[in-house]
């Protein structure tokens, strides 16, 4: 059961409050893929930004570099919502673990 604290006392939610709480929880859970995709795009954009200097006109990118940047741009199309948890997985140090994020020349 869900409770609230009023004047330092734990009180059970009314039926209306519980319905509102459940509706908010459902909406939040339903929006998870959208929140994850926003985070994936933010990470992707940071990774692309880190390699923008490679795409200048006075630099010749290797095929490896081109493939990495293309894989970053294609993430939203190549991964469905059921793969978002894998894309966002992190190790105990907070580093992303999915291989898509690794620069092949680093």
URVEN-V219723 format. One record per residue. N is the residue number from 1. PSI is psi in whole degrees, -180 to 180 (* if undefined). OMEGA is omega in radians with two decimals (none if undefined). Layout:
BEGIN
N:PSI:OMEGA + N:PSI:OMEGA
END
This chain:
BEGIN
1:145:-3.14 + 2:137:-3.11 + 3:167:3.00 + 4:161:3.13 + 5:123:3.10 + 6:123:-3.12 + 7:40:3.08 + 8:5:-3.12 + 9:142:3.10 + 10:123:-3.08 + 11:138:3.11 + 12:142:3.11 + 13:149:3.04 + 14:169:3.13 + 15:-42:3.12 + 16:-43:3.12 + 17:-40:3.13 + 18:-41:3.10 + 19:-42:3.11 + 20:-44:3.10 + 21:-48:-3.13 + 22:-39:3.11 + 23:-41:3.12 + 24:-41:3.11 + 25:-43:3.13 + 26:-45:3.13 + 27:-42:3.13 + 28:-47:-3.14 + 29:-39:3.12 + 30:-27:-3.12 + 31:0:-3.09 + 32:-49:-3.14 + 33:-37:3.13 + 34:-43:3.09 + 35:-42:3.14 + 36:-43:3.14 + 37:-38:3.07 + 38:-44:3.13 + 39:-42:3.12 + 40:-44:3.13 + 41:-39:3.12 + 42:-46:3.11 + 43:-46:3.13 + 44:-46:-3.13 + 45:-37:3.08 + 46:-44:3.13 + 47:-42:3.09 + 48:-42:3.14 + 49:-38:3.12 + 50:-24:-3.10 + 51:9:3.14 + 52:-35:-3.12 + 53:-24:3.14 + 54:-20:-3.05 + 55:16:3.12 + 56:160:-3.06 + 57:-23:-3.13 + 58:13:3.14 + 59:135:3.07 + 60:115:-3.13 + 61:141:3.05 + 62:164:3.09 + 63:-35:3.11 + 64:-45:3.13 + 65:-43:3.12 + 66:-43:-3.14 + 67:-41:3.12 + 68:-49:-3.12 + 69:-38:3.09 + 70:-42:3.13 + 71:-35:3.09 + 72:-47:-3.11 + 73:-30:-3.06 + 74:-3:-3.08 + 75:-50:-3.10 + 76:-33:-3.13 + 77:-30:-3.03 + 78:-12:-3.11 + 79:128:3.11 + 80:171:-3.06 + 81:-29:-3.14 + 82:-8:3.11 + 83:-3:-3.07 + 84:-39:3.12 + 85:-41:3.12 + 86:-43:-3.14 + 87:-32:-3.08 + 88:2:-3.12 + 89:143:-3.14 + 90:153:3.09 + 91:-175:-3.08 + 92:-17:3.10 + 93:0:3.13 + 94:9:3.14 + 95:140:3.09 + 96:138:-3.04 + 97:-17:-3.10 + 98:138:-3.07 + 99:-22:-3.11 + 100:-28:-3.07 + 101:-12:-3.07 + 102:129:3.04 + 103:127:-3.07 + 104:-19:-3.11 + 105:0:-3.09 + 106:*:none
END
